[in-house]
Amino acid sequence: MTTFSVLILGSSSASPTLKRNPTSQLLNVNEQYYLVDCGEGTQTRLRENKIKFQRINHIFISHLHGDHYLGLIGLLQTMHLLGRTTPINIYAPEPLKEIIDLHLKYSGGFLRYPLHFNAISSKSSEIILENEQVKVSTVILDHRIPCTGFVFKEQPKLRKIKPQAIAYYRIPKYAINQLKKGEDFTHPDTGEIIKNELVTSKPAKSYSYAFCSDTKYSESIIPQIKDVDLLYHEATFMENESKRAVETYHSTAKQAATIALKANVNSLIIGHFSNRYLNLDGLLEEAKSIFENTQLAFENKWFEIAQSQ
């Protein structure tokens, strides 16, 4: 079973409302959890969705505006109180390490588990994590302070074995793993080479997700997010507030949709909604006028990028 899905934990802009918390999302890649941004209220949303905090091993923070990280220290402390001993990995602008250290210093606190802090650059894109599940790279955004997005790409999957062909060519069991990796097989006795494509078929699709946090309209990000299966792009304002969007280094719903269209993504989520919008239908309509396959980032909603055998 392949699982690649995103849970919206917060969709508001600068401050929370009764219905919307500041930005936070949880990415599930084959039951490995990755937390993206951590605004106020993130812990509550995680509990509402029965997500075990200790299963989160990687946290990504896009930038140091409070609505994107003020829930982090509380989450780290709760992990400590729950008895966590396994390391946590944080990928964030370098000054966040100082903020965490100062809090622990002046609160007289400590963490019983190792915290591995990975400073990310706001000047050029880089790969910041690569494991068996995913490769994560940064996207340089255009905001009032240094800000990065993140692209999560599932690692290439193994090729599929053809059982009947395996039997026909008398392939021993010990060779199955190398065949799945795309290698040919050479019979040790005869020297006969069995080409990989004769006994395997193409691997299942690998999926991708791009998270574009606070940014004004910028086509410079398109090459990095091109063809992703799901794109999240902030859409703080409607088009009649486009001047305000420029002034605050944010995007409109139409602009987010235009990026999705030009990047040829499969589907789009818009979020980071200004508190002036109690009803979000107008933002959705504006985005769908440009890019039909658009959805709103409703909180506690899972977006299934893939769920297949």
C-alpha positions as CSV (number, residue, x, y, z in Angstrom):
1,M,0.0,0.0,0.0
2,T,1.3,3.5,-0.9
3,T,0.2,6.4,1.2
4,F,1.1,10.0,0.3
5,S,-1.2,12.5,1.8
6,V,-1.4,15.9,3.5
7,L,-3.4,16.9,6.6
8,I,-4.2,20.6,7.0
9,L,-3.7,21.6,10.6
10,G,-3.9,25.4,10.1
11,S,-5.0,27.6,7.2
12,S,-5.2,31.2,8.6
13,S,-2.8,34.0,7.9
14,A,-1.2,36.2,10.5
15,S,-3.5,35.5,13.5
16,P,-5.9,32.6,14.4
17,T,-9.7,32.8,14.3
18,L,-12.2,30.7,16.1
19,K,-12.3,28.3,13.1
20,R,-8.8,28.7,11.6
21,N,-5.4,28.3,13.1
22,P,-2.1,29.7,11.6
23,T,-0.2,27.6,9.1
24,S,0.7,24.0,9.8
25,Q,0.5,20.8,7.8
26,L,1.3,17.1,8.3
27,L,2.6,15.0,5.4
28,N,2.2,11.3,5.6
29,V,4.6,9.3,3.3
30,N,4.0,5.6,3.8
31,E,3.3,6.2,7.5
32,Q,6.3,8.4,8.0
33,Y,5.2,11.8,9.3
34,Y,6.7,15.2,8.3
35,L,5.4,18.4,10.0
36,V,5.5,21.5,7.8
37,D,5.3,24.8,9.8
38,C,4.0,24.9,13.3
39,G,1.7,27.8,14.1
40,E,-0.2,28.2,17.3
41,G,-2.8,25.4,17.9
42,T,-0.9,22.8,16.0
43,Q,-0.8,20.4,19.0
44,T,-4.6,20.7,19.4
45,R,-5.2,19.8,15.7
46,L,-2.8,16.9,15.9
47,R,-4.7,15.5,18.9
48,E,-8.0,16.1,17.1
49,N,-6.7,13.9,14.3
50,K,-5.3,11.3,16.7
51,I,-1.7,11.8,15.5
52,K,0.9,10.6,17.9
53,F,3.4,13.3,18.4
54,Q,6.3,10.9,18.9
55,R,5.9,9.6,15.3
56,I,6.9,13.0,14.0
57,N,10.7,12.9,13.4
58,H,11.2,15.8,11.0
59,I,9.9,19.4,11.3
60,F,10.2,22.0,8.5
61,I,9.8,25.7,9.3
62,S,9.5,28.0,6.3
63,H,10.3,31.4,7.9
64,L,10.3,33.2,11.2
65,H,7.0,35.1,11.2
66,G,5.2,33.9,14.3
67,D,2.2,32.4,12.6
68,H,4.5,29.8,11.1
69,Y,6.5,28.7,14.2
70,L,5.1,29.9,17.5
71,G,3.6,26.5,18.2
72,L,7.0,24.8,17.9
73,I,8.4,25.3,21.3
74,G,5.3,24.1,23.0
75,L,5.3,21.0,20.8
76,L,8.9,20.3,21.6
77,Q,8.1,20.6,25.3
78,T,5.1,18.3,25.1
79,M,7.3,15.7,23.4
80,H,9.7,16.0,26.3
81,L,6.8,15.6,28.8
82,L,5.5,12.5,27.0
83,G,8.9,10.9,27.5
84,R,10.4,11.2,24.1
85,T,14.0,9.9,23.8
86,T,14.4,9.6,20.0
87,P,15.9,12.5,18.1
88,I,13.9,15.2,16.4
89,N,15.2,16.9,13.2
90,I,14.4,20.5,12.6
91,Y,15.0,22.2,9.2
92,A,14.6,26.0,9.6
93,P,16.3,29.4,9.3
94,E,19.4,29.5,11.5
95,P,18.1,32.1,14.0
96,L,15.4,29.7,15.1
97,K,18.1,27.7,16.9
98,E,18.9,30.8,19.0
99,I,15.2,31.3,19.8
100,I,14.8,27.7,21.0
101,D,18.1,27.9,23.0
102,L,17.0,31.2,24.7
103,H,13.7,29.8,25.7
104,L,15.3,26.7,27.3
105,K,17.9,28.9,29.0
106,Y,15.5,31.4,30.6
107,S,12.8,28.8,31.4
108,G,15.3,26.6,33.1
109,G,14.2,23.8,30.9
110,F,15.8,21.0,28.8
111,L,14.8,18.4,26.4
112,R,15.4,14.7,27.3
113,Y,15.9,13.8,23.6
114,P,18.5,15.0,21.0
115,L,17.4,18.0,18.9
116,H,19.3,18.0,15.5
117,F,19.0,21.5,14.0
118,N,19.6,21.9,10.3
119,A,19.9,25.5,9.2
120,I,18.5,26.1,5.7
121,S,19.7,28.8,3.2
122,S,17.3,31.5,1.9
123,K,19.7,32.3,-1.0
124,S,19.7,29.2,-3.1
125,S,17.7,25.9,-3.3
126,E,19.2,22.9,-1.7
127,I,18.4,19.3,-0.8
128,I,18.0,19.3,2.9
129,L,16.8,15.7,3.5
130,E,17.1,12.4,1.7
131,N,16.1,9.1,3.1
132,E,14.5,5.8,1.9
133,Q,11.1,7.5,1.6
134,V,11.6,11.0,0.2
135,K,14.0,13.7,-1.0
136,V,13.2,17.2,0.3
137,S,14.5,20.3,-1.4
138,T,13.9,24.0,-0.7
139,V,12.2,26.6,-2.9
140,I,13.3,30.2,-2.5
141,L,10.2,32.4,-2.1
142,D,9.7,36.2,-2.3
143,H,8.6,37.4,1.1
144,R,9.4,40.3,3.5
145,I,11.9,38.2,5.4
146,P,13.8,35.1,4.2
147,C,11.3,32.4,3.4
148,T,11.5,29.0,1.8
149,G,9.1,26.5,0.4
150,F,9.6,22.7,0.4
151,V,9.3,20.1,-2.3
152,F,8.8,16.5,-1.2
153,K,9.5,13.9,-3.8
154,E,8.9,10.2,-3.2
155,Q,12.0,8.1,-3.9
156,P,11.8,5.9,-7.1
157,K,10.1,2.6,-6.4
158,L,11.4,-0.8,-7.2
159,R,10.4,-2.6,-10.4
160,K,7.7,-5.2,-10.3
161,I,8.5,-8.9,-10.7
162,K,6.7,-11.0,-13.3
163,P,6.3,-14.4,-11.5
164,Q,5.7,-16.4,-14.7
165,A,8.8,-15.0,-16.4
166,I,10.9,-15.7,-13.3
167,A,9.8,-19.3,-13.4
168,Y,10.4,-19.6,-17.2
169,Y,13.9,-18.2,-17.1
170,R,14.7,-20.2,-13.9
171,I,15.7,-17.1,-11.9
172,P,16.8,-18.1,-8.3
173,K,15.2,-16.3,-5.3
174,Y,18.4,-14.7,-4.3
175,A,18.4,-12.6,-7.5
176,I,15.0,-11.1,-7.0
177,N,16.2,-8.0,-5.1
178,Q,18.7,-7.1,-7.8
179,L,16.1,-7.5,-10.5
180,K,13.7,-5.1,-8.6
181,K,16.5,-2.6,-8.7
182,G,16.7,-2.8,-12.5
183,E,19.7,-5.0,-12.9
184,D,20.1,-7.8,-15.4
185,F,20.7,-11.4,-14.2
186,T,23.5,-13.6,-15.3
187,H,23.1,-17.4,-14.8
188,P,26.2,-18.5,-12.9
189,D,26.4,-21.9,-14.7
190,T,25.7,-21.0,-18.3
191,G,26.7,-17.3,-18.4
192,E,23.4,-16.5,-20.1
193,I,22.3,-12.9,-19.5
194,I,18.6,-12.4,-18.8
195,K,17.6,-8.8,-19.5
196,N,15.7,-7.1,-16.7
197,E,12.8,-6.0,-18.9
198,L,12.0,-9.7,-19.7
199,V,11.3,-10.5,-16.1
200,T,10.1,-7.2,-14.6
201,S,7.7,-4.4,-15.4
202,K,7.8,-0.7,-14.7
203,P,7.7,0.4,-11.0
204,A,4.7,2.1,-9.5
205,K,4.5,5.9,-9.8
206,S,6.4,8.0,-7.3
207,Y,4.5,11.1,-6.0
208,S,5.4,14.7,-5.2
209,Y,4.1,17.6,-3.1
210,A,5.2,21.2,-3.1
211,F,4.5,23.6,-0.1
212,C,4.8,27.3,-1.0
213,S,4.5,29.3,2.1
214,D,4.2,33.1,2.3
215,T,5.3,34.7,-1.0
216,K,4.2,37.3,-3.5
217,Y,3.7,36.2,-7.1
218,S,6.9,34.8,-8.4
219,E,7.4,32.7,-11.6
220,S,11.0,32.0,-10.5
221,I,9.6,29.0,-8.5
222,I,8.0,27.3,-11.4
223,P,11.0,25.1,-12.5
224,Q,11.3,23.6,-9.1
225,I,7.6,22.8,-8.6
226,K,6.8,21.8,-12.2
227,D,4.7,18.7,-12.7
228,V,4.2,18.0,-9.0
229,D,1.1,16.0,-8.1
230,L,-0.1,18.4,-5.5
231,L,0.8,22.1,-4.9
232,Y,0.0,24.1,-1.8
233,H,0.3,27.8,-2.6
234,E,-0.7,30.7,-0.3
235,A,-3.7,32.8,-1.4
236,T,-4.1,35.4,1.3
237,F,-6.3,37.8,-0.7
238,M,-8.8,38.0,-3.5
239,E,-7.9,39.9,-6.7
240,N,-9.5,43.2,-5.6
241,E,-6.8,43.3,-2.9
242,S,-3.9,42.7,-5.3
243,K,-2.3,46.0,-4.3
244,R,-2.4,44.9,-0.7
245,A,-0.9,41.6,-1.7
246,V,2.1,43.3,-3.3
247,E,2.6,45.6,-0.3
248,T,2.6,42.6,2.2
249,Y,4.5,40.2,-0.1
250,H,1.6,37.8,-0.4
251,S,-0.4,36.3,-3.2
252,T,-4.0,36.4,-4.5
253,A,-6.0,33.3,-5.3
254,K,-5.8,34.0,-9.0
255,Q,-2.0,34.4,-8.7
256,A,-1.7,31.1,-6.9
257,A,-3.8,29.4,-9.6
258,T,-1.7,31.0,-12.3
259,I,1.4,29.5,-10.8
260,A,-0.3,26.1,-10.7
261,L,-1.3,26.4,-14.3
262,K,2.1,27.5,-15.6
263,A,3.8,24.8,-13.5
264,N,1.5,22.1,-14.9
265,V,0.7,20.6,-11.5
266,N,-2.0,18.1,-11.1
267,S,-3.9,19.8,-8.3
268,L,-3.8,22.9,-6.1
269,I,-4.6,23.7,-2.5
270,I,-4.9,27.3,-1.5
271,G,-4.6,28.6,2.0
272,H,-3.2,31.2,4.4
273,F,-6.5,33.1,4.2
274,S,-6.8,36.7,5.5
275,N,-9.1,37.0,8.4
276,R,-11.2,39.5,6.4
277,Y,-12.8,36.5,4.6
278,L,-15.3,34.7,6.7
279,N,-16.6,33.0,3.6
280,L,-13.9,31.5,1.4
281,D,-16.1,30.8,-1.7
282,G,-14.9,33.9,-3.5
283,L,-11.2,32.9,-3.2
284,L,-12.1,29.4,-4.5
285,E,-14.1,30.8,-7.5
286,E,-11.3,33.1,-8.4
287,A,-8.7,30.4,-8.3
288,K,-10.9,27.9,-10.3
289,S,-11.4,30.5,-13.0
290,I,-7.7,30.0,-13.8
291,F,-7.0,26.4,-12.6
292,E,-10.1,24.2,-12.2
293,N,-8.5,21.5,-10.0
294,T,-8.3,23.8,-7.0
295,Q,-9.4,23.1,-3.4
296,L,-9.5,25.1,-0.2
297,A,-7.2,24.2,2.7
298,F,-10.0,23.3,5.2
299,E,-8.6,22.3,8.6
300,N,-8.6,18.7,9.7
301,K,-9.0,17.7,6.0
302,W,-6.8,15.0,4.5
303,F,-5.7,15.5,0.8
304,E,-4.9,12.1,-0.6
305,I,-2.2,12.5,-3.2
306,A,-1.9,8.7,-3.6
307,Q,-3.4,5.7,-1.9
308,S,-2.9,2.6,-4.0
309,Q,-1.5,-0.9,-4.0
